[in-house]
Amino acid sequence: MQMTNPHLAPDATGQRHPVYEISGLSKTYARNSLVALKGVDLTLHKGEFVSVIGSSGCGKSTLLKIMAGLMPPTTGRVMLEGKPVMGPRSDIGMMFQHATLLPWKTTIDNILLPIEMREGRQAARNATDRATALLELVGLGKFGNVYPAELSGGMAQRAAICRMLIAEPAVLLLDEPFSALDELNRDFMNMELQRICLEREATAFLVTHSIAEAVLLSDRIYVMKPRPGRIDQNIKIDLPRPRNLDMINTEKFGQIVHHIRSALGSEAFN
C-alpha cells in the first residue's frame, strides 16, 4: 500500500520532514517487574495522520502519555522537532475523550485558556482574533460567548479542538476524542477532524479502539501487541483524500479492515 495524502510529498531533498521520533522506548512499573512497553519505534512526519490500535491493556494510553510529556519513559529516546520531550510542552496539543471545558468560562475563554495559563491574560486577549478564526473553522462562530452548558457534546468537542489548536502545536495527540459521542455525531466529528487537519497540514496521532475509525482517518496505522506492549505492524493506508463515509462500504476499505483485524489477533477481542 502507498500513501496518497498530498501533504506528505517529499521536500527538495527527497525526504519528508520528521516531526516526532521515538526510538527504543520502554516503560516498566513495579521495580521493573511489569513491562508496559518494550522496544517501541515510531516516526510522525509533517502533515501525517497516524493512528495506533490494539487491545485494551496493550500500552496505547501509556505511549500517548509519554509522547505528551506526562510521564517519562524508562528507556529510549523521545524527540519532537529535534528536541527531547522532558515534560509538557506548548508545541504538543492534547485532546481527551471528554471536552473538560471550564463551566464558568465562555467558549472563547476556554479556548484561550492554554495561552492565559502560560503567558498571562494580556497574551490571551491578544490571541482573541486567532481564537475567533478557529471557532469559524469548526462552525462555532456564533457560540464564542456562550457557556459550556449551552453546547451539545459535539459542539463541546469542537471547542476542545480549537483549544488544542490555539497554540499552533507541532503535533496533535488524540486520546479517543469522540468515543463518548453517539455514532452519528462521532462520524460527523471524524470528518470535521479530517478537514481541519488537511486545511492546517496538521501532524496528528490518534489512539482508538475502532479499526474503521483508524482506517478512515489515517495515512498509517501502527498495530500494537500486548504483554509487553510493542509495535507489531506499520500499515500504510492508500485510500484517496479527502475521505468520506461512503468509503466504509467499499471492498477496498473492507479488505484493509480485515487485514488489521487479522494483525491484531484473537487477544484484541477477549
BASE-406015 format. One line per 3 residues: number of its first residue (from 1); their letters; for each residue y, x, z of C-alpha. Coordinates in Angstrom, 1 decimal. Example, Ala and Ser with C-alpha at 12.3 -4.5 7.8 and 13.67 -1.06 7.14 Angstrom:
REM BASE-406015
1 = AS = -4.5,12.3,7.8 ~ -1.1,13.7,7.1
REM end
This chain:
REM BASE-406015
1 = MQM = 0.0,0.0,0.0 ~ 3.5,1.2,-0.7 ~ 6.8,0.1,0.9
4 = TNP = 9.3,-1.8,-1.2 ~ 12.3,-2.1,1.1 ~ 15.3,-0.8,-0.9
7 = HLA = 16.9,0.6,2.2 ~ 14.0,3.1,2.5 ~ 14.8,5.1,-0.6
10 = PDA = 14.7,8.9,-0.2 ~ 18.0,10.8,0.2 ~ 19.2,13.6,-2.1
13 = TGQ = 16.7,16.0,-0.6 ~ 13.8,13.6,-1.3 ~ 13.3,12.8,2.4
16 = RHP = 14.0,9.6,4.4 ~ 16.1,10.2,7.5 ~ 14.0,10.1,10.7
19 = VYE = 15.9,8.2,13.4 ~ 13.3,8.0,16.2 ~ 10.4,10.5,16.6
22 = ISG = 7.6,10.6,19.2 ~ 5.0,13.3,19.3 ~ 2.1,13.9,21.7
25 = LSK = 3.2,11.2,24.1 ~ 1.1,10.3,27.1 ~ 1.7,8.2,30.2
28 = TYA = -0.6,8.3,33.2 ~ -0.4,6.5,36.6 ~ -2.1,6.7,40.0
31 = RNS = -2.1,10.5,40.1 ~ -3.3,10.8,36.5 ~ -6.4,8.6,37.2
34 = LVA = -5.1,5.8,34.9 ~ -4.2,6.8,31.3 ~ -2.0,4.2,29.8
37 = LKG = -1.0,6.1,26.6 ~ -2.5,9.2,25.1 ~ -1.6,11.3,22.0
40 = VDL = 0.9,8.8,20.6 ~ 2.8,10.0,17.5 ~ 5.2,7.8,15.6
43 = TLH = 8.4,8.0,13.5 ~ 11.0,5.4,12.6 ~ 13.2,6.1,9.5
46 = KGE = 16.7,4.8,8.8 ~ 16.7,1.1,7.8 ~ 13.0,0.7,8.5
49 = FVS = 11.4,-2.2,10.4 ~ 8.3,-1.2,12.2 ~ 6.0,-3.3,14.5
52 = VIG = 3.3,-2.3,16.9 ~ 0.5,-4.7,17.6 ~ -2.5,-4.5,19.9
55 = SSG = -4.5,-6.4,22.5 ~ -3.0,-7.1,26.0 ~ -3.1,-4.0,28.1
58 = CGK = -3.1,-1.5,25.3 ~ 0.2,0.0,26.3 ~ 2.7,-1.6,23.9
61 = STL = 5.2,-2.5,26.7 ~ 4.8,0.9,28.3 ~ 5.5,2.5,25.0
64 = LKI = 8.6,0.4,24.5 ~ 9.9,1.2,28.0 ~ 9.6,4.9,27.3
67 = MAG = 11.3,4.5,24.0 ~ 14.2,2.6,25.7 ~ 14.5,5.4,28.3
70 = LMP = 13.5,3.0,31.1 ~ 10.6,5.2,32.2 ~ 9.7,8.9,31.5
73 = PTT = 6.6,10.0,29.6 ~ 4.1,12.1,31.4 ~ 3.8,14.5,28.4
76 = GRV = 5.2,14.6,24.9 ~ 8.5,14.6,23.0 ~ 10.7,11.5,22.6
79 = MLE = 13.7,12.1,20.3 ~ 16.4,9.8,19.0 ~ 18.8,11.1,16.4
82 = GKP = 17.6,14.6,17.2 ~ 18.3,14.3,21.0 ~ 15.8,13.8,23.8
85 = VMG = 15.6,10.4,25.3 ~ 16.0,11.1,29.0 ~ 17.2,7.6,30.1
88 = PRS = 19.0,4.5,28.9 ~ 21.5,5.3,26.1 ~ 24.2,3.4,24.3
91 = DIG = 22.6,4.1,20.9 ~ 19.5,2.2,21.9 ~ 19.7,-1.6,21.6
94 = MMF = 17.1,-3.6,23.5 ~ 16.2,-7.3,23.3 ~ 13.7,-9.1,25.6
97 = QHA = 11.7,-12.3,25.5 ~ 14.4,-14.2,27.1 ~ 18.1,-14.0,26.4
100 = TLL = 19.2,-13.4,30.0 ~ 22.8,-14.4,29.4 ~ 25.0,-14.5,32.5
103 = PWK = 25.7,-18.2,33.1 ~ 29.2,-17.7,34.4 ~ 30.4,-15.8,31.3
106 = TTI = 31.2,-17.3,27.9 ~ 29.1,-16.4,24.9 ~ 31.6,-13.8,23.6
109 = DNI = 32.0,-12.3,27.1 ~ 28.2,-12.0,27.3 ~ 28.2,-10.1,24.0
112 = LLP = 30.9,-7.8,25.2 ~ 29.2,-7.1,28.5 ~ 27.5,-3.8,27.5
115 = IEM = 30.8,-2.3,26.4 ~ 32.5,-3.6,29.6 ~ 29.9,-2.0,31.8
118 = REG = 30.0,1.3,30.1 ~ 33.7,1.6,29.1 ~ 35.6,-1.0,31.1
121 = RQA = 37.4,-4.2,30.4 ~ 40.1,-2.9,28.1 ~ 37.4,-1.4,25.8
124 = ARN = 35.6,-4.7,25.8 ~ 38.8,-6.6,24.9 ~ 39.4,-4.1,22.1
127 = ATD = 36.0,-4.9,20.7 ~ 36.6,-8.7,20.6 ~ 37.1,-8.8,16.8
130 = RAT = 33.8,-7.0,16.4 ~ 32.0,-9.5,18.7 ~ 33.6,-12.4,16.8
133 = ALL = 32.3,-10.9,13.5 ~ 28.8,-10.7,14.9 ~ 29.0,-14.3,16.0
136 = ELV = 29.9,-15.3,12.5 ~ 27.0,-13.2,11.2 ~ 24.4,-15.2,13.2
139 = GLG = 26.1,-18.6,12.6 ~ 27.7,-18.9,16.1 ~ 31.3,-18.6,15.1
142 = KFG = 32.3,-21.8,16.8 ~ 30.5,-21.0,20.1 ~ 32.2,-18.0,21.4
145 = NVY = 34.0,-19.8,24.2 ~ 31.1,-21.9,25.4 ~ 28.8,-21.1,28.3
148 = PAE = 25.0,-20.3,28.0 ~ 24.0,-23.7,29.5 ~ 25.6,-25.3,26.3
151 = LSG = 23.4,-23.2,24.0 ~ 19.9,-24.1,22.7 ~ 17.2,-21.5,23.2
154 = GMA = 17.5,-20.3,19.6 ~ 21.3,-20.1,19.9 ~ 21.0,-18.1,23.1
157 = QRA = 18.7,-15.6,21.4 ~ 21.1,-15.2,18.5 ~ 23.8,-14.4,21.1
160 = AIC = 21.4,-11.9,22.6 ~ 21.1,-10.3,19.1 ~ 24.9,-10.0,19.0
163 = RML = 24.9,-8.4,22.4 ~ 22.3,-5.9,21.2 ~ 24.3,-5.0,18.1
166 = IAE = 27.8,-4.8,19.6 ~ 27.5,-1.1,20.4 ~ 26.1,-0.4,16.9
169 = PAV = 22.9,1.3,18.2 ~ 20.9,3.7,16.2 ~ 17.7,1.8,16.9
172 = LLL = 16.8,-1.8,17.9 ~ 13.8,-2.2,20.3 ~ 12.5,-5.8,20.3
175 = DEP = 10.1,-7.0,23.0 ~ 8.6,-10.2,21.6 ~ 12.2,-11.6,21.4
178 = FSA = 11.2,-15.1,20.1 ~ 7.9,-15.7,21.9 ~ 9.4,-18.3,24.2
181 = LDE = 10.7,-20.4,21.3 ~ 8.8,-23.2,19.6 ~ 7.2,-22.5,16.3
184 = LNR = 10.0,-23.9,14.1 ~ 12.7,-22.0,15.9 ~ 10.6,-18.8,16.0
187 = DFM = 10.2,-18.9,12.2 ~ 13.9,-19.5,11.8 ~ 14.8,-16.7,14.1
190 = NME = 12.4,-14.3,12.4 ~ 14.2,-15.0,9.1 ~ 17.5,-14.5,10.7
193 = LQR = 16.4,-11.2,12.2 ~ 15.2,-10.0,8.8 ~ 18.5,-11.0,7.2
196 = ICL = 20.6,-9.2,9.9 ~ 18.5,-6.1,9.7 ~ 18.7,-5.9,5.9
199 = ERE = 22.5,-6.5,5.9 ~ 23.1,-3.8,8.5 ~ 20.4,-1.4,7.4
202 = ATA = 19.2,-1.5,11.0 ~ 16.2,0.5,12.2 ~ 14.0,-1.7,14.3
205 = FLV = 10.8,-1.5,16.4 ~ 9.1,-4.7,17.3 ~ 6.4,-5.3,19.9
208 = THS = 4.4,-8.5,19.1 ~ 1.1,-10.2,19.6 ~ 1.4,-12.1,16.3
211 = IAE = -0.2,-10.5,13.3 ~ 1.6,-12.9,10.9 ~ 5.0,-12.2,12.5
214 = AVL = 4.4,-8.4,12.2 ~ 3.4,-8.7,8.6 ~ 6.3,-11.0,7.7
217 = LSD = 8.9,-8.7,9.2 ~ 7.6,-5.1,8.9 ~ 7.7,-2.2,6.5
220 = RIY = 4.9,-0.6,8.5 ~ 2.7,-1.7,11.4 ~ 1.1,0.5,14.0
223 = VMK = -2.2,-0.8,15.3 ~ -2.8,0.2,18.9 ~ -6.2,0.5,20.6
226 = PRP = -6.6,0.4,24.4 ~ -8.2,2.5,27.1 ~ -6.3,4.7,26.6
229 = GRI = -3.5,3.3,24.5 ~ -3.3,5.1,21.2 ~ -2.2,4.6,17.6
232 = DQN = -5.3,3.8,15.6 ~ -3.8,2.9,12.2 ~ -0.4,3.1,10.5
235 = IKI = -0.3,0.4,7.8 ~ 2.3,0.1,5.1 ~ 3.2,-3.4,4.0
238 = DLP = 4.1,-3.7,0.3 ~ 5.5,-7.2,0.3 ~ 8.8,-7.6,-1.5
241 = RPR = 12.1,-8.2,0.4 ~ 13.7,-10.4,1.3 ~ 10.6,-12.1,2.7
244 = NLD = 10.2,-15.8,3.1 ~ 7.9,-18.2,5.0 ~ 6.1,-19.2,1.8
247 = MIN = 4.6,-15.8,1.6 ~ 2.4,-16.6,4.6 ~ 0.3,-18.9,2.4
250 = TEK = -0.3,-16.3,-0.4 ~ -3.6,-14.5,-0.9 ~ -2.0,-11.0,-0.5
253 = FGQ = -0.4,-11.9,2.8 ~ -3.8,-13.2,4.0 ~ -5.5,-10.0,2.9
256 = IVH = -3.1,-7.9,4.9 ~ -3.6,-10.1,8.0 ~ -7.3,-9.9,7.6
259 = HIR = -7.2,-6.1,7.4 ~ -5.1,-5.8,10.5 ~ -7.3,-8.3,12.4
262 = SAL = -10.3,-6.2,11.5 ~ -8.5,-3.0,12.5 ~ -7.7,-4.5,15.9
265 = GSE = -11.4,-5.2,16.5 ~ -13.0,-7.7,18.9 ~ -11.2,-6.4,22.0
268 = AFN = -8.0,-7.9,20.7 ~ -9.4,-11.4,21.2 ~ -11.1,-11.0,24.5
REM end
